[in-house]
Amino acid sequence: MTSNAIPAVPALRALAALLTLSCAGSLAQAQTPPAEPADPVAALVGRLDLERYKATVKGLTQFGDRRQGTERNRKALDWIEAQLKAGGCTNTERLQYLYTEPARRTPGTPQPARAGGPAGQGGSTLFGQRGPTGVNTDPLAQPDERLRQLNAEPTPEGTSQRENVYCTKVGSSRPDEMYIVGAHMDGIGFGEAANDDGSGTALVMELARIFSLPGVQTERSIRFVLWNNEETGLQGASAYVAQRKGLQGLEMPKGSGLYPEPKWLGMIQHDMMMFDHGMPVAKLDASGKPVLDAKGQPVYAPPKEQRAEADVNIEYQSDSKYAEGAAKLAWAFRAANDRYATRYPAAVGFHMTNTDSTPFMNEVPAISLRENERGQQIGAGWNPHWHQPTDLYASYSDKDFLLGLNAAQTTLAAIAQLTGAKFKN
């Protein structure tokens, strides 16, 4: 046979069969849906991104301190709702309630007590020296003229309407059961409320986006809520409890498979997530001598850098009706942090005060996540930006934002486990 002879028929048939098998395999591979990761929780946690978290906090600060009742507060609510929808959590709703602004106080009079205890509660010196605490009520204390003008509008006197905004990830097999994941979007102090509570609000918004990604499915429902009026006494969360607790687990309309208010399984609040620099230490001048105040006493302030021992504080209230269930929930979050968080550990405590989980704690197991222990460390002035004009995006470093992201990893992992999340890449 010459070199250019036609191949034998059996050889052609074998080649054709090989090509057919190859094409069929490629087609089958193209049509096969993406496989679920070996650990869907880790895959979901991996979708969190530091720069995206920072950008969400930054976006919130464009509305200044977002003081309740003001136009900047309403614009922030609209922006949050638009971001939730853009992230895929499209079934947004508003819960409306009435709030009466107290009569204006003359300068120098004490602030009224908040629900759950007075502002600045705690502050034991058990952990060392105290730093100054309080609420800045002077708009002129803000040196940035642009921000001063943005925050100029006061809250209106009298009674007027307020709103919370929320969206829901509907469970695939147990839509009648739900975990509530929340943070408060309002602030005070005439700054940008970047940490209190832009850090918690951004966390909740990022979790809503990730749980709304294509391919993500949960057995139980998750509601992502941004509360209003936290700073005036938890009125937004209290209104939600009053209006919605009696609707839990009711199918509406009957036989529809729709549950406007699924049964509450747990409530998780996020309030101040980024600043854990440690206890205040004496400030020193250029010569190394302690700086003294007008009374000749040393001035104390927290260190400038995030401390190596920074952690996420997970708290429940030991004397609440559902303390046992709340403790179990808190330790489930601690276990999720141990397994899935990448930088900072978590600590569990039993003293939860002055945040939006308080109105829930006698209705359902409720916990809060914070940067510091509420009753001891925050009340002792461990965060100098708390309710101050310096609560600005620019006041925090990447180490601070990483603590907030670490809290997001903790909650995302725990909620994914509790709701039976699945994720196909």
N, C-alpha and C positions, 0 to 999 in steps of 0.2 A: 504494500500500500504506500502511495506517495504521501508526503508530509502535509498536503492540503486536502486529504481525503475527508469525506463527510463522516462524523462519528456514528457509531453503531446506534441503532434505535433504542436498545436498552439503556445506553448511557444518557441519551436525551431524556428518556422518561425519568431516570433517576434525578437528573438535574432539575427537571420541571417540578418533581415532587418536593425537592429540597427548597426551591424557590417558593412553592405554595405554602409549605410549613412555615417558612420564615415570615412571609407576609401575614399569614394567619396569626402567628405569634405576636407580631407587631401590632396588628389590629386589636387583638384581645388585650394586649397591654395598654393600649390607648383608651379602651372602653372600660377597663377595670377602675372602679372608684378608688380614690386614695385610701390607704389603710389607716386605721386608727393607730396612733402611736402606742408603744408599749406602756407608757405612762402618760395618759392624757393630761393629768394635772401639771406635770413638768412642762408639757408642750404649751399649755395655756400660760403658765408663769413666764415662760420664755418669750411670750409676746409683749411683756412689759418692757418699756424702754425709758431710760433716764431722760433723754432729750425731749421725748414726747410728754412725759410727766411735767418737766420744767415748763414746756410751752403752754400746757394747760393752766398751770399756776399763773404764768405770765399773762395769759389771756384774761384771767379773772381780775388781775390787778388794774386793768384798763378802766375799771369802774370804781376805783378808789376803795374806800372802806366798806362800800355796799351797805351802808346804814339802812336799817329797815324803814319803810315808809317813804323813802326818797325816790326820785327819778332814777338815780344811779343804781339803786337796788332793783327797780323794775327792769331796767335795761340789762342788768346782769342776769336776772331770771330768764329773759327772752334769749340772751346769748347762750345760757346753759341749755335751755330747751333745744335751740337750734343745733348745738354741738351734740347733744344726745341723739337727735334724729340723724345727723350726718354720720354718726358712728354706728348707726344701724338699730338703735333702740328707739324705734319710731312711734310706739304706742304711748306717747307722753300724755300726762294729765296734770291738771292743776287742782290743788285742794285749797279752797278759799275759806277764810275766817275773818272775824272782826277783831281788831285790836284797838284799845284805848290808850293813847299816849298819856302818861302821867303829866300833871301840871309841871311847868318849867321850874327848875330849881335855881335859886340864886347861887352864885359862885361861892364855893367853900362849904356848902351843905353836904351831908353824907349821901352817898348813893343808896337807893332802897335795896333791901335784901332781895336776892334772887331765889327762885324756887330751888330747894335742895340745900340751901345754906347761903350765907353772905358771901359776896365777892371776896376773893383772896382768902377763903376759908383755909384753915390749917396753918402751914408755915412753921412747923416745929423746927427748933434748932438741932434736932437729933442728928441731922446730917451735916452740921456745920453752920457757918454764918449765913445770915439772911441777906438778900438783896432787896432793894425797894420794890414795892408793888403798888398797884392802883390803876385807875382808869383815867387816861387823859381826856379831859372835857374841853380843852382850850384849842379851838381850830388854829389859832395863831402860833401854837407850838410847832406846827408843821412849817419847816423853813422853805420847802419847795413851793414856789408861788403857783405853779401849774396845778399841783396836787391840792393845794389849799383852796383854789378856786373850784376844782372838781368836787371836793368834799364840803363845799360851803352850804349847800341846801340842808336845813335841819329837818328833822322828822315833823310832820304836821301835828298840830294839837287836836285833841278830840278823838273820836272814833272813826276808823276807816278800815277798808278791806286790805288784807294781806294774803299772800299766796305761797304755798310750797309747790315744787315741781317734782315729778317722778316719772319713771318708766319701768316696765316690767319684762323680765325674761320669763316667758310662760313655760312651765314644765311640760314635758312630753307625756309622762305617765301619771304624775301626781300634780296636776295643775292646781288642785285645791289646797296645797300646802306651800308655805312660803317663808323664806328668810328675808328680813328687811336689812338693807345695807345703807347707812345714812351718814350725812355730814351737814353742818350748817353753812349756808352761803352768805349770811349777813355778818357784818363786823362792826367794830367801833374803834375809836382812838385817833381818827383823822390821819391814818396812814393808808396802806394798800390792803391791809388784812391778808397779807400773803401767807402767813403761817396760821393765823387764827381767823378764818379757817379755810383759806384758799388751799392749803396743803391737803386737808381732808376732803374738800369738795372735788379737787382735781383727782384724788385717789378714787372716789366713787365714780366719777365720770369715766376714768380710764377702765375701771372694772366693767362698767356698763358697755363700753365699746368692745372689750375683749369677749365678754359673754355673748355679744350680738354678732360676732364674726360668723361668716358662712361656715357650716360644718360643726358648729358648737351646739350641743344638745344637753339639756339638763332634765333629770327626771322630775325634780321639784322646781317651783317657781322662785324667782329672786326679784325683789323690788328695790330699785335704786332711787333713794329719796334725798333731795336737797332741801333742808329745813330753812325756814325763815324765823326771825324773832327769837333766836337762841339767846342772844346777848341781853335781851330785855326780860328773860325769865322762862325760856323754853316754850313760848306760846305756840309756835308752829307745830312742834311735835305733840304738844298737849292737845291741840285741836285735831290732829290726825287721830290720836287715840280716842278722843271723845266721839268723833264722827264715824270712825271706821270699825271699832272693835266689835260692835254688835252685828256687823255684816260678815264676819269671818266664816268662810267655808260654805256660804250660801250660793247655790247655783242659780244664775240669773241670765235669761229666763230658764225655768225648769226644763231639764232635758237637753239644754244647749251645750253642756260641757264647758260653759264659761263661768268663771269665778272672779267677779270684780274685786273681792277682798279674800284671797285665800287664807286659810288658817295660819296664824303666826306660829312659827317654830322657834324663832329666835330673832333678836334685834341687835345689830352691831353698829355702833357709832364711832366716828373718827373725828377727833378734835385736837388740833395742834400736833403735827406729825414730824417736825423737822429739827427742832433745836434741843439737843441734849448735851450741852457743853460742860455740865457738872455744877457743883455748888459754887456760890460766889466766893471769890478770894479778894484779899486787899489789893486795891489799885496802887501802883507805885509810880512815882514821878521819875524824871530822867536820871536823878541821882540814886534811885533805888529806895527812897524813903516812902512810907505810906502817904497817900493823898488823904487829907482830912476835910471833913465838911465844916459848915459854919459853926458847929458846936464843938469842933475839935475832935470828932470821932472819925475813925477810919472809914473810908468809902469802899464798899464791896461791890464787885461785879463778876459775872461768870467769865471764864476764860474765852478767848476769841475763837478757838478752834474746837470742833466737835471732839469730844473725849473718846479715847479708845474703848471705854467701857459703855458707850452709848447703847441703848436698847429700846425696844418697843414695849411699852407698859400696857398689859391687857388687864382690865379691871372689871370686877363685878361688885355688887353691893351685898354684903354678908347678911344684912337684916331685911332683905327684900323677900317678897312672897315666893319668888322662884329662885332663891339663892342657890339651891342644890343644882338645879338645871343650868343656871348661869355659870356656876363653877365648872361643870362638865364642859360647857361650851368654851369657856376661857382656856381650859387645858387642851381642848381639841385644837384651838388656835395656836397654843404653844407648841403642840406636836407638829402642826403644819409648818410653823416657823423653823423648827429644828430640821425638818426634812427638805424644805424648799427655798427658804430665804437664803440669800447669797452673802450677806455681810454682817448684819447686826442680830443678836439674839433677842429673845422675848422673855419678859418676866410677868408672872401672874400676881395680882394683888386683889384685896377684897374690899377696897374703899373707892366706890365710884360716885362722884358727885358733880353737880353743876354742868351737865351736858344733856343732849337730847335723848339719851337712853333712859334717863331718870323717869319720865312719864310712862315708860314701857315696863319698868322693872317689876311691877306688881301685876302685870298682865301676861308676861312671857319671859323666858330667860333672856336677859339683856346684858351686854358687855360694852365697854368702850375701849378703844385703842388710842393711846396718847404717847407723846414724846417723853413725858415725865410722870411721876406719881402725882395725881391731882391733889390729894390732901396734904402731902408733905412738900414736894419739890416745887411744883408750880406756885403754890401758895407762899413759898419761902423765897420767891423771886429768882428762881433758877433761869428764867427767860426774861431778859431786860426789855424785850420788844413786845411783851404781852400787853395788848390794849394801848400801845404807844404809837406815836407818829413814825417810829423807826421800824414798824412791822411792814417792811418794804421787800420787794423781790430782790433788790440789790443787797439787802442785809445778810443774805444767806449764800453759802458756798455749795459746791457740788457735794461735799461731805454731808451737808445738811439735807440737800435734796435726796441723797442716797438713803438717808434714814426714812424719808417719806416713801420712797420706792420700796424699801425693805418692808414697810408696813403694808404696802399694796400687795407685795408677794405673799405675805402672811395671810391676809384676808382672802385673796384670790384662791390660794391653795386650799384653805380651810373650807370656804364656801363651795368650791368645786367638789371636794370630797363629800360634803354634807348633802349636796344636791344631786350627786351621781352624774357629774359632768362627763361627757364624751366629746372628743374632738378629732375630726378627720382633717388631716393637713390639706 
